Amino acid sequence: MSEYIYKYNIAGVGIELNSDFPIKSLQNIPLFEADPDSFASGAVIRVCEAETIVKPHAAPAFSSNYVESFPNPSGCVMIRKHPRTGEAFAAFGEGNSANEYVLAVKSNELANEAVMHRILLYAGLPHILLQKGRLMLHASYISSASGGVVFAAASGVGKSTQARLWEEYAGAETVNGDRAVMWLTDDKSEVMVGSMPFCGTSAVCKNIDTRLCAVALPVQASENRLVRLNGVKAIKAIIENAVIEDWRSGEANAAAALVCEIVERIPVYRLYCRIDEQAVRILEEALKHETHK
């Protein structure tokens, strides 16, 4: 039995980490610590210390500067690498039972002050959450009077800027400046949105789950204009901003199936925008109209 057990609630999923050594928990991680009395485990990750990370002998199914993926009978083994040196420093894969995973981390990585942050980054959370019907997005997530709004876009496009404009002109609260998670309620009547312990360079991270009322995709433009996306266009727009381990078999299809259900329940907009109050107002009015339908 592991000596150290850490329990977190991330987007409504209980994540349990077990290890034989203490793990420092800094930055935003404590915000996601679960109440032990009400904790329901959705996934268990066994964290192990390793002197070296040995890659499988087979050819990788996927390879980039950061990660390599190798298929195995229970799923796949994901090897994390330093992009400059190519040195492997962590390996993640399925355990012996359903909802059990193993993460091996090199000893020198465990000396880092923010080691729990790194462990959760390496631990395949996009895959674990998708197995529980949750999709992670590269997005800024705000809580407004209408409900949750997600601004999904690549870095530098303006998602954090639009979130700040909503704080200034609509009294909204930015929950996470760089990551959001979407899922359907158990009865599939509503879409929920939650936060993650990671927030990129935004430095804005809170642990709040709320009803999602819209996804907006900001595009820098000379005038403010809102275009509602439907069907395939809406699905594609969300998938393009999703965090998916698509080297895993069936992962992309599972994400697409979930997004199909989500876009049937909430509007998806292309927001052509300037950095001004009107960009807030045109989306705000559209959301009010949706609410009163």
C-alpha positions as CSV (number, residue, x, y, z in Angstrom):
1,M,0.0,0.0,0.0
2,S,1.2,3.5,-0.9
3,E,2.4,5.7,2.0
4,Y,1.3,8.9,0.4
5,I,-2.2,9.4,-1.2
6,Y,-3.3,12.7,-2.8
7,K,-6.9,13.2,-3.9
8,Y,-8.1,15.9,-6.3
9,N,-11.4,16.8,-7.9
10,I,-10.9,18.1,-11.5
11,A,-13.9,18.9,-13.6
12,G,-16.0,16.6,-11.5
13,V,-13.7,13.6,-11.8
14,G,-11.9,12.2,-8.7
15,I,-8.2,11.8,-9.4
16,E,-6.2,9.9,-6.9
17,L,-2.3,9.9,-6.9
18,N,-0.5,7.2,-4.9
19,S,3.3,7.3,-4.2
20,D,5.9,6.0,-1.8
21,F,7.4,9.4,-1.4
22,P,6.0,12.9,-0.5
23,I,5.1,15.2,-3.4
24,K,5.2,18.9,-3.0
25,S,2.0,20.7,-4.0
26,L,2.5,24.3,-5.1
27,Q,1.0,26.8,-7.5
28,N,-2.7,26.1,-8.2
29,I,-2.8,22.5,-7.2
30,P,-4.2,22.9,-3.6
31,L,-7.3,24.6,-5.1
32,F,-8.3,21.2,-6.5
33,E,-7.8,19.1,-3.4
34,A,-10.9,16.9,-2.7
35,D,-12.9,16.6,0.5
36,P,-11.8,13.1,1.7
37,D,-15.3,12.4,3.1
38,S,-17.1,12.9,-0.2
39,F,-14.3,11.8,-2.6
40,A,-15.3,9.4,-5.3
41,S,-12.3,8.0,-7.2
42,G,-12.6,8.1,-11.0
43,A,-9.0,7.3,-11.8
44,V,-6.0,6.1,-9.7
45,I,-2.4,7.1,-10.8
46,R,0.5,5.3,-9.3
47,V,3.6,7.5,-9.3
48,C,6.9,5.8,-9.3
49,E,10.5,7.1,-9.1
50,A,12.9,5.8,-11.8
51,E,16.6,6.2,-12.3
52,T,16.2,6.0,-16.1
53,I,13.2,5.9,-18.5
54,V,13.6,3.0,-20.9
55,K,11.7,3.2,-24.2
56,P,10.0,0.2,-25.7
57,H,11.9,-1.5,-28.5
58,A,9.1,-1.1,-31.0
59,A,8.8,1.8,-33.4
60,P,6.6,4.6,-31.9
61,A,3.1,5.0,-33.3
62,F,3.6,8.8,-32.8
63,S,6.6,10.9,-32.3
64,S,7.3,14.7,-31.8
65,N,9.9,16.8,-30.0
66,Y,7.9,16.4,-26.7
67,V,6.3,13.0,-26.7
68,E,6.5,9.5,-28.2
69,S,3.6,6.9,-28.0
70,F,4.1,3.2,-28.2
71,P,1.1,0.8,-28.4
72,N,0.8,-2.1,-26.0
73,P,-1.9,-4.6,-25.1
74,S,-3.6,-2.4,-22.5
75,G,-3.5,0.8,-24.5
76,C,-0.3,2.7,-25.0
77,V,2.8,3.9,-23.3
78,M,3.5,7.7,-23.6
79,I,7.1,8.8,-23.2
80,R,7.8,12.4,-22.3
81,K,11.0,14.0,-23.7
82,H,13.0,17.1,-23.2
83,P,12.5,18.9,-26.6
84,R,16.1,20.1,-26.8
85,T,18.0,17.0,-25.8
86,G,15.4,14.3,-26.6
87,E,16.1,12.7,-23.2
88,A,13.2,10.7,-21.8
89,F,12.1,11.8,-18.3
90,A,8.7,10.3,-17.8
91,A,6.5,7.4,-18.9
92,F,2.8,7.1,-18.6
93,G,0.5,4.1,-19.3
94,E,-2.4,2.0,-18.3
95,G,-2.2,-0.1,-15.1
96,N,-3.5,-3.7,-14.5
97,S,-7.1,-2.7,-13.8
98,A,-9.7,-0.3,-15.3
99,N,-9.2,3.3,-14.4
100,E,-5.7,2.6,-13.1
101,Y,-2.6,4.2,-14.5
102,V,1.2,4.2,-13.8
103,L,3.5,7.2,-14.1
104,A,7.2,6.8,-13.9
105,V,9.3,9.9,-13.4
106,K,13.1,10.3,-13.4
107,S,14.6,11.0,-10.0
108,N,16.0,14.4,-11.0
109,E,12.6,15.6,-12.1
110,L,11.2,15.0,-8.7
111,A,13.5,17.5,-7.1
112,N,11.6,20.3,-8.8
113,E,9.6,22.6,-6.4
114,A,6.6,22.4,-8.6
115,V,6.8,18.6,-9.0
116,M,3.0,17.9,-8.4
117,H,2.2,20.4,-11.2
118,R,4.6,18.5,-13.5
119,I,3.2,15.1,-12.5
120,L,-0.3,16.2,-13.3
121,L,0.9,17.6,-16.6
122,Y,2.6,14.3,-17.5
123,A,-0.2,12.0,-16.2
124,G,-2.4,11.9,-19.3
125,L,-5.2,14.0,-18.0
126,P,-6.7,14.8,-21.4
127,H,-7.1,11.0,-21.9
128,I,-8.3,10.3,-18.4
129,L,-10.9,13.1,-18.6
130,L,-12.1,12.1,-22.1
131,Q,-12.7,8.5,-20.8
132,K,-15.1,10.2,-18.3
133,G,-16.9,12.2,-21.0
134,R,-14.9,15.4,-20.5
135,L,-13.0,17.4,-23.2
136,M,-10.2,19.8,-22.4
137,L,-9.8,23.0,-24.4
138,H,-7.1,25.5,-25.0
139,A,-9.3,28.4,-23.9
140,S,-10.0,31.2,-21.4
141,Y,-13.0,30.5,-19.3
142,I,-15.2,33.2,-17.6
143,S,-18.2,33.1,-15.3
144,S,-20.7,35.7,-16.3
145,A,-24.3,36.7,-15.5
146,S,-25.4,34.4,-18.3
147,G,-23.3,31.5,-17.2
148,G,-19.9,30.1,-18.3
149,V,-18.4,31.4,-21.5
150,V,-15.3,29.8,-23.1
151,F,-13.1,31.8,-25.5
152,A,-11.2,29.1,-27.4
153,A,-8.2,30.0,-29.5
154,A,-4.5,29.5,-30.0
155,S,-2.0,31.5,-28.0
156,G,-1.7,35.1,-29.1
157,V,-5.1,35.4,-30.8
158,G,-6.9,37.3,-28.0
159,K,-8.8,34.8,-25.8
160,S,-7.4,36.3,-22.6
161,T,-7.9,39.8,-23.9
162,Q,-11.7,39.1,-24.4
163,A,-11.9,37.6,-20.9
164,R,-10.4,40.8,-19.5
165,L,-12.9,42.9,-21.5
166,W,-15.7,40.9,-20.0
167,E,-14.4,41.5,-16.5
168,E,-14.2,45.3,-17.2
169,Y,-17.5,45.8,-19.0
170,A,-19.8,43.0,-17.9
171,G,-18.6,42.2,-14.3
172,A,-17.5,38.7,-15.3
173,E,-14.9,36.6,-13.4
174,T,-12.1,34.9,-15.2
175,V,-11.8,31.3,-13.9
176,N,-8.9,30.1,-16.0
177,G,-6.9,32.0,-18.5
178,D,-5.7,29.1,-20.6
179,R,-7.6,25.8,-20.0
180,A,-11.2,24.7,-19.7
181,V,-13.0,21.4,-19.6
182,M,-16.5,20.7,-21.0
183,W,-18.9,17.9,-20.2
184,L,-22.6,16.9,-20.3
185,T,-24.6,16.6,-17.1
186,D,-25.7,13.0,-16.2
187,D,-29.2,13.6,-17.8
188,K,-27.5,15.3,-20.8
189,S,-29.8,18.3,-20.4
190,E,-27.0,20.8,-19.9
191,V,-23.3,21.4,-20.7
192,M,-20.9,22.1,-17.8
193,V,-17.6,23.8,-17.8
194,G,-14.8,23.5,-15.3
195,S,-11.2,24.5,-14.7
196,M,-7.8,22.8,-14.6
197,P,-4.8,23.2,-12.3
198,F,-2.9,24.7,-15.3
199,C,-3.3,28.1,-16.7
200,G,-0.4,28.8,-19.1
201,T,1.2,32.2,-18.7
202,S,-2.2,33.8,-17.7
203,A,-1.6,33.3,-13.9
204,V,-5.4,33.1,-13.5
205,C,-6.7,29.8,-12.1
206,K,-9.7,29.1,-9.9
207,N,-11.6,25.9,-9.2
208,I,-15.2,26.7,-10.3
209,D,-17.7,24.5,-12.2
210,T,-20.7,26.1,-13.8
211,R,-23.2,25.8,-16.6
212,L,-21.7,26.6,-20.0
213,C,-23.8,28.9,-22.1
214,A,-21.5,29.4,-25.2
215,V,-18.2,28.8,-26.9
216,A,-16.8,31.9,-28.7
217,L,-13.8,31.7,-31.1
218,P,-12.2,35.2,-31.2
219,V,-10.6,36.5,-34.4
220,Q,-8.8,39.8,-34.5
221,A,-10.6,42.1,-36.9
222,S,-11.2,45.8,-37.8
223,E,-14.9,45.6,-36.8
224,N,-16.9,43.6,-34.3
225,R,-19.1,40.9,-35.8
226,L,-20.6,37.7,-34.5
227,V,-21.2,34.6,-36.7
228,R,-23.0,31.6,-35.3
229,L,-21.4,28.3,-36.4
230,N,-23.6,25.2,-36.9
231,G,-23.1,21.5,-37.6
232,V,-19.7,20.5,-39.0
233,K,-18.3,24.0,-38.7
234,A,-19.1,24.2,-35.0
235,I,-17.7,20.7,-34.3
236,K,-14.5,21.4,-36.3
237,A,-13.9,24.8,-34.6
238,I,-14.1,23.2,-31.1
239,I,-12.0,20.1,-32.1
240,E,-9.3,22.5,-33.5
241,N,-8.9,24.0,-30.0
242,A,-9.3,20.7,-28.0
243,V,-6.4,19.1,-26.1
244,I,-6.6,15.5,-27.4
245,E,-4.0,12.7,-27.3
246,D,-5.0,11.8,-30.8
247,W,-2.1,9.3,-31.2
248,R,-4.3,7.0,-29.0
249,S,-6.6,4.7,-30.9
250,G,-10.1,5.9,-30.9
251,E,-9.3,9.1,-29.0
252,A,-10.2,11.6,-31.9
253,N,-13.5,9.7,-32.6
254,A,-14.5,9.8,-28.9
255,A,-13.8,13.6,-28.7
256,A,-15.8,14.2,-31.9
257,A,-18.7,12.2,-30.6
258,L,-18.8,14.2,-27.4
259,V,-18.5,17.6,-29.3
260,C,-21.4,16.5,-31.5
261,E,-23.6,16.3,-28.5
262,I,-22.3,19.5,-27.0
263,V,-23.0,21.7,-30.0
264,E,-26.6,20.5,-30.1
265,R,-27.1,22.1,-26.7
266,I,-25.0,25.4,-26.7
267,P,-24.2,28.0,-29.4
268,V,-20.8,28.3,-30.9
269,Y,-19.8,31.7,-32.3
270,R,-17.0,33.1,-34.4
271,L,-16.3,36.4,-32.7
272,Y,-14.6,38.9,-35.1
273,C,-13.5,41.5,-32.6
274,R,-11.6,44.6,-31.7
275,I,-10.3,45.3,-28.2
276,D,-13.2,47.4,-27.0
277,E,-16.6,47.3,-25.2
278,Q,-18.6,46.6,-28.3
279,A,-17.0,43.3,-28.6
280,V,-18.5,42.4,-25.3
281,R,-21.9,43.8,-26.0
282,I,-22.6,41.9,-29.3
283,L,-21.8,38.6,-27.6
284,E,-23.7,39.6,-24.5
285,E,-26.8,40.4,-26.5
286,A,-26.6,37.1,-28.3
287,L,-26.4,35.2,-25.0
288,K,-29.4,37.1,-23.6
289,H,-31.4,36.2,-26.7
290,E,-30.4,32.5,-26.2
291,T,-31.5,32.6,-22.6
292,H,-35.0,33.9,-23.5
293,K,-35.7,31.4,-26.3
